[in-house]
Amino acid sequence: MKSAQKISEKLNEYSLRTDELKIKDWMFQVAEGNNIQLGMHNNSIGGPYKSPSVDDVFQGAIYIQWDDKKVSKSVMKFEMLEDIDKAIQQWKTASYNDLDTPDVPEPKEVPLDIKIKDQAVVDIVRKDSSYLFDILNFYNNELKDKPYTKTISGSAGAGQYFVKMLSSKGLNIEWESTTTSTYVMVNDSIYDAYGKRKLATKKDLKDIVKEVDKLMLQSEKEIMLKSGVFPVIFMPDVLGSFFDKYLMGSHLNGEKVSNNKSLFSIDDFKSKKKVFDGRINLEVDGLKDFSSATSPCSGEGVPANKIFLIANGRLITPILDLKYANKLGMESTCFGETDLKINTSPYQNSVIKNIDYGLIVHDILGMHTQDESEGRYSLTVSKGFVIEEGKIVGCTKGPVVAGNFFDHLKDKKTVYPKYRKDEISMKTVTSVTV
Amino acid sequence: MKSKLDKYTPLLKDAIDRAKQNDVYAILRLQDQKNLGISIFDGNTQAKAISPMKGIGISVFTKDGSCAFASTSRLEKKSVRDSVDLAANLAKSLSKYSQVKKNKEIFYVEPLTGEFMQPTEYSFDHKSIDEIEDIAKEFNKNTKSLDDRLSVNTSYANVSETWRILRSDGTDVTFNMPRSRIVSSLSIKENNKMSSAHFNVAGIDLSVILNSDKKEIYYKKAKKISELISQLLNAGTIKGGNYKCLLSYSFAGLNAHEAVGHPFETDDLENSIIGVEGKLKKGQKVAPSNISFFDGPIEGKWGNQFISANGIERKTIEFIKDGYTNDAISDVFSAKDAGVNINGCGRAEFFSKKPICRMTATYMVDKNPYTLDKNHEDLTLDDIYEILVKNGELKKGRTIVYPVVGMGGQVSPVEGTFVFNCAGIYTFENPKKITLYKQALFSGDILGATATKAKGIGPVIISDPGVCGKMGQGAPVSDGGNVFFVIDKTKHINFGGEQ
């Protein structure tokens, strides 16, 4: 990648200077590539809002330690390549004192052999994008004649990227990756999606359609829900958004732990304090084949790996970049897909059979508005399914579910049913107001 | 005055010529953005950067209305030409598919030329980034000094953004969208309890952190929020249910944007609760007769945009007029289908995004409100109680709930449901009793809630800046309304949620 070479040569020149622009160490990552996307809205492919698009992508991030001990962290844009001297001067202008930021790390061995590139995706981006049209046509053909269908919307996309990382300490790695994603939504209401570094197979697409069809059939009858305190199942996507909001983005975030903005202190992690039920394991898997979140290393050169943030209900580590790892005296953590791991889970269908009256929460409104401070939540269910005598009898919209997410994770009675392949939902008892 | 984007004229003209050679109509969107960001946590700098960004987005249309899009940040003749070619080939390739959406509306609009630059009091470079860092640290330090238990994160962002839109019909228009905002997030952790809230002050330039009137507003808000989160540590939880409520201009604005405005956007009117077979049914009674809703550009406000991303002048519209549906938030591509005028509401966050229908400043208005004889920033809870009693809104034995400090909202225009959240909620009871409760969501159905009897208090205030995230694109927006609205108790609005 010529651009990376050009930048590193210029940074090395500045390392030899003797004035205020002298650079002590540097590290950067640049990604270049192309992305193609096709959309469908209300049964029609394309149109002004969903027209097929081709994007020429250049993005990067740089970290510089100056000789005067100040640091700079910045994004890199293509235009900076036009005048790298000017860019370096701008970075120097925006440098600041940050005593917690460690030195640029020595290079570590990075797993460059992990599976993150699919040649079929490359071919779509470089040669023939007609498979994306085929995906949308497939959705249309499979769903257009269903009795419930009014509108079908969706998208299909593919991308190919070349990434290079370099540092003054000798890091010099590069890799090629691909991304692909697709979704379909019927009546602007029920949807299913796929997103990986590997192209969706015909079976994957059939599974998406099958899931949408099942949920649409369950939605045909609208049921008036009763208020009360009763069993509620949070579907995997909803449960994932709880983990993102209440743990990953807040109480397990290294910056928040360090800044006393988390309920958990660093001593809680060092002492492996038990905070949830012993069944709860939260794993970051950076080595998963073709996961969208898999990459050989983080933007700071931390190699991909598998780690537990929570194991057997005990705190193991917050999510730590180099700065907060250094500040808190712990190891920095890798990137990757975050999975809730429960050793023994019943299948969701068998759990539903044992519920006399309950609610399945399929979609919610307002997660981003919640105050995660103490785990309390109060959310509107935009799409839910009502359970009566062990069966799903219809759908509902608008009830408010309220409770405390941390209490659910502590509760031994909470059940974590399996849904489809690796997905896990949560069955708990909480307040529902209609 | 010469625009800084003038130097790209040869590149842009070449791209228009290239589109012509490809036999397609083109809209070019050149964006030039400079973003200064500083973050201070308890006196220490956490981030400090100036990030420039430039690029061009290209929408092309074949004669039969098939369209495609390409973007590049490489502002060189070859890259831009390649992008035009890619988009043109993609648009032409659509002709073999039967269910492709065609749209020729851009061919029929009048061309527009000129510069629509919003003047600022201070230039982007009026202060060095080091000076701005010191000022942000001062705000952070003074805020933290309000309560020694406080952790304070102060972020300041100043954005200089200019767009130039060219079309194949000769349109060549340049406009800017400067914006500036200081946000402080306050939290207290004590005895395993935590409480937090944030507030902001916004505008279009450095005046947000330099001018005394803006500083005064900042510190009044800081004091209120600091006291609020301290009290919230030991506050109880409000019982879920329906209440008569008092909404500040901040929540009225959030309601105007989220619950009422989004369903009026014409790019998805086919699925909106307001649309009837994809059209706006004008003259439908949806709100009390004293209530109107507006949307449009307001000079000097955060998120103001005079020109659409398709090069069309943006209009101010009264989309609900005296309680009746009247107009819609429309752009060139969907106005005709919706049965309304083209109101120039197409916006794109970045050059690499396709424009969609968006709001800018949206507000709810009672044209004949109760009068208010005090500045709204200086009102105490006791003042508010007296206003409610004096105007006969809080009678003996009754309760009014008053949510404070908005934490955002979300709406489903298809299902017709909305949800807002607040950092805390007060109850006013007569005989006089004022109680604070913890964060409480309020939600309901859009049509029922909008139709509920509402009475405004005081003048219209538009100052609540936010970022709307429709379809993954962040657009800076403002909203507001009369200082307060009293909304009758209704089954269509639920507060709290715990049984």
Interface residues (C-beta under 8 A of the other chain):
Chain A: H41 N42 N43 S44 I45 G46 G47 P48 Y49 K50 S51 P52 S53 V54 D55 D56 F58 S72 K73 S74 V75 K77 F78 E79 M80 Q90 T93 A94 S95 Y96 N97 D98 S129 F133 N137 N140 T151 N187 D188 S189 S227 G228 V229 E255 N259 N260 K261 L263 L365 G366 H368 T369 Q370 D371 S373 E374 R376 S378 L379 T380 S382 K383 K397 G398 V400 V401 A402 G403 S431 V432 T433
Chain B: F41 D42 N44 T45 Q46 A47 K48 A49 I50 S51 P52 M53 K54 G55 S59 S66 C67 A68 F69 A70 S71 T72 S73 R74 L75 S79 D82 S83 L86 A87 L90 A91 L94 Y97 Q99 V100 K101 K102 N103 S128 I129 D130 E133 S151 N153 S187 K189 N192 K193 M194 S195 S196 A197 T237 G240 G241 D267 D268 E270 N271 F333 S334 S352 K354 I356 M407 G408 G409 Q410 V411 S412 V414 E415 T417 F418 V419 F420 N421 A423 K438 Q439 A440 L441 S443 G444 D445 N494 G496 G497 E498 Q499
